[in-house]
Structures are given as C-alpha cells and as structure tokens.
C-alpha cells in the first residue's frame, strides 16, 4: 500500500521543553472536536501556557471533521499524521489510496466540502509530520500514530527508515497484537493512538491512549507528557 506519496512533510517534528505549563497527548479525535473541548475544560487546560499533541486521526467518522482547519491554526495544538488523515488528503487531491474506500471508513463528509475547502484541508493534512518528539523534564517522548517497528527510537532518524517502516507507523498493530513489551531505547516513552481500547494501556514504555473519545461510549484520554500520568479531573 502506498503511503507517503504526495506528502512533502518532514518525517519528525521536534518541540522544546515547555517551561511554562503542561503538555498533553490525546488519542484519535475523528471529527469530535466539541467533545475534545469538553475534555480539555475538565483538566483546566490553559492555552496560554499548555500544549496539546494529537496522535493523529483528526478527521473522519465525526460531524466536525471540517473543523480540523481551525484546530490546526491554533498555536498550542500540534498533530501527527494518522491513517485517516492520509486517506482524506489523498482523496482530496484526487489521488485516493488504491483499493481503499475512504467513504466506507467515515470519509463521506469530504464530499460536502467545496473545492477550496478540500484544497485547504489537503494542504493542512499534508503538512503533518509522521512523528513528533517532545522534550520533557525527564527526557524525550516520541509519538507516532499506530506502531513503531524498531526497538530504538533513533531508527526513525536514519536513512534506513523505509517506506515499509513509515507504513507501519500509520497502519500497523503488530506490537499490540503480539503484546510485545520490549522497551524502545533512546526515548523515555512512545505514544500511540489507532488501537481503540476501553482504557489506556502500556507495553514496556509504549503507551496506547485511544480510548474512543469519538465514540458515544468512549472518552478522551489526556496523557500528561511530563509525568506520563493521567491528570485528575
């Protein structure tokens, strides 16, 4: 399956230590930004000093998917590319992923967007990195959407990180399926979404935080990247 064609973004985006406030990671949003707003209010999120990092899948399945444009303009909100973001941008530019029906995966909303909005959405989503690194007081935290195919985080910076490896970051659930708990070296933690669970899960130093905030019976998990704990509400 082709993944990164037509995407000209850098592989990894790095963020310095936030010395003024908190850093949170949130699981898949899937077009439910109103519910995310409520979750942020519950932890007293302060946009003037706090930052929010999305593990991808900003769009599809939810009625507020077009609001991704407003959210990506917010200076405190940062995101990586998820497989649904990729499906959306590829179809928006008229180059859908072969043998994959985006509409059947919650992408019908894109049909209602006029052409200039589709172009803006594609531009914003194509600018998303594959991975994010965040400096924290206790070390570096990495984020990729679905899976990380190596036991050494530094691999993502190497020339040997292949197209297949990038595909794994967007689509794979191999580590979760195997319950593979070997820690990833040279990073304090790696945070994923993609795999929807009833509650957050940890394998070694790999955290799965998509708890279905986009589902009626789910909730958004906000992981404090400084403490690697869930904030009290």
C-alpha positions in Angstrom: 0.0 0.0 0.0 1.4 3.4 -0.9 1.5 5.8 2.0 3.7 8.8 1.7 3.3 9.7 -2.0 2.1 13.3 -2.4 3.1 14.1 1.2 6.0 16.5 1.3 6.3 17.0 5.1 9.3 16.2 7.3 9.4 12.9 9.0 9.9 14.1 12.5 9.0 17.4 14.2 10.7 18.3 17.5 9.3 20.5 20.2 11.4 22.1 23.0 10.7 21.8 26.7 7.6 23.7 27.8 8.8 25.5 30.9 5.6 27.5 31.4 2.9 24.8 31.5 1.8 21.3 30.8 2.0 19.1 27.7 -0.8 16.6 26.9 -1.2 13.9 24.3 -4.7 13.0 23.2 -5.9 9.9 21.3 -7.8 9.8 18.0 -10.2 12.7 17.6 -12.2 11.6 14.5 -14.1 14.8 13.9 -15.4 15.2 17.5 -13.7 18.5 18.5 -16.6 19.6 20.7 -16.1 16.6 22.9 -12.3 17.3 23.0 -13.1 20.8 24.1 -15.1 19.4 27.0 -12.2 17.1 28.0 -9.8 19.9 27.9 -12.1 22.0 30.1 -12.3 19.2 32.6 -8.5 19.3 33.2 -8.4 23.1 33.2 -6.4 23.3 30.0 -4.8 26.8 29.7 -4.0 27.6 26.1 -1.7 30.5 27.0 0.8 28.1 28.6 -0.3 24.4 27.9 0.2 22.4 24.7 -1.9 19.6 23.2 -0.4 17.0 20.9 -2.6 14.7 18.8 -1.5 11.2 17.9 -3.4 11.5 14.6 -6.7 10.6 13.0 -8.1 14.1 13.4 -10.8 13.5 10.8 -13.5 11.0 9.5 -16.4 9.4 11.4 -17.4 12.6 13.2 -19.6 15.6 12.2 -16.9 18.2 13.0 -14.2 16.9 10.7 -14.1 20.2 8.7 -13.1 22.0 11.9 -9.7 20.4 11.6 -8.7 23.6 9.7 -9.5 25.8 12.8 -7.7 23.5 15.1 -4.6 23.3 13.1 -4.4 27.1 13.2 -4.2 27.1 17.0 -0.7 27.8 18.2 -0.9 25.3 21.1 -2.3 22.4 19.1 0.1 20.1 17.2 -0.6 16.8 15.4 1.0 13.9 13.6 -0.5 12.2 10.5 -2.8 9.3 11.1 -4.0 6.8 8.5 -7.4 8.6 8.3 -5.7 11.9 7.8 -3.7 10.3 4.9 -6.8 8.8 3.4 -8.5 12.2 3.5 -5.7 14.2 1.9 -5.1 11.6 -0.8 -8.8 11.7 -1.9 -8.9 15.5 -1.5 -6.2 15.9 -4.1 -7.8 13.3 -6.4 -5.2 10.6 -5.7 -7.0 8.1 -3.4 -5.2 5.2 -1.9 -5.8 2.2 -4.2 -8.2 -0.5 -3.1 -9.3 1.5 -0.1 -12.8 3.1 0.1 -12.3 6.2 2.2 -16.1 6.9 2.3 -16.7 3.5 3.9 -14.2 4.4 6.6 -16.1 7.6 7.7 -14.9 9.9 4.9 -18.3 10.8 3.4 -18.1 14.3 5.0 -15.4 15.3 2.4 -17.9 15.1 -0.4 -19.9 18.0 1.2 -16.8 20.3 1.2 -16.4 22.8 -1.7 -13.3 22.6 -3.7 -11.3 25.4 -2.0 -12.0 23.9 1.4 -10.9 20.5 0.2 -7.7 22.1 -1.1 -7.1 23.8 2.3 -7.8 20.5 4.2 -5.4 18.6 1.9 -2.7 21.3 2.4 -3.0 21.3 6.2 -3.0 17.5 6.4 -0.1 17.0 4.0 2.0 19.3 6.3 1.6 16.9 9.3 4.8 15.0 10.3 4.9 11.3 10.6 6.3 11.6 14.2 6.7 14.2 16.9 9.3 14.4 19.6 8.6 16.4 22.8 11.3 17.4 25.3 10.1 16.8 28.9 11.8 17.4 32.2 12.6 13.7 32.4 13.5 13.0 28.8 12.3 12.8 25.2 8.8 11.5 24.4 8.1 10.3 20.9 4.7 10.0 19.2 3.7 8.1 16.0 0.1 7.1 15.1 -0.1 3.4 15.1 3.1 1.4 15.7 6.9 1.8 15.8 8.7 -1.0 14.0 12.0 -0.8 15.9 13.3 -1.1 19.5 15.5 2.0 19.0 13.8 5.4 18.6 16.9 6.7 16.8 16.0 4.5 13.8 13.4 7.0 12.8 16.1 9.5 12.0 18.2 7.1 9.9 18.4 6.7 6.1 17.4 3.1 6.5 13.9 4.0 7.8 12.0 2.7 4.8 8.7 3.2 3.1 7.5 0.0 4.8 8.6 1.4 8.2 6.5 4.6 7.5 3.6 2.4 6.6 3.9 0.6 9.9 3.8 3.9 11.8 0.5 4.7 10.2 -1.3 1.3 9.9 0.3 -1.5 11.9 -0.9 -3.1 15.2 1.9 -5.7 15.3 3.3 -4.6 18.7 -0.1 -4.6 20.3 -1.2 -7.9 18.7 2.0 -9.6 19.9 1.8 -7.9 23.3 5.5 -7.1 22.8 6.8 -5.3 25.9 10.4 -4.7 24.9 11.1 -1.0 25.7 12.0 1.3 22.8 15.6 2.6 23.5 16.7 6.2 23.4 13.4 7.6 24.3 11.5 7.9 27.6 8.2 6.9 26.0 6.4 6.3 22.7 2.8 7.3 22.5 0.3 5.8 20.0 -3.4 6.1 19.1 -5.1 4.0 16.3 -5.9 1.0 18.5 -9.2 1.8 20.3 -9.2 0.4 23.8 -11.5 0.7 26.8 -8.7 2.1 28.9 -5.1 3.3 28.3 -2.5 0.5 28.0 1.2 0.3 28.4 3.6 -2.2 26.8 7.2 -1.5 28.1 7.5 2.2 27.5 4.9 2.3 24.7 1.6 3.9 25.6 -1.8 3.4 23.8 -4.1 6.2 24.6 -7.0 6.0 22.1 -10.0 5.2 24.4 -12.7 6.1 21.9 -13.4 9.7 22.7 -15.1 9.8 19.3 -17.5 7.1 20.3 -20.6 7.6 22.4 -19.5 5.1 25.0 -15.8 6.2 24.9 -13.8 9.1 26.4 -10.8 11.1 25.5 -7.6 10.2 27.4 -5.3 13.1 28.0 -1.8 11.8 28.9 0.5 14.3 30.7 3.7 14.0 28.9 5.8 15.4 31.7 4.6 12.9 34.3 3.2 10.1 31.9 0.2 10.0 34.1 -3.5 10.9 33.6 -4.5 14.3 35.1 -7.0 14.4 37.9 -10.3 15.9 36.9 
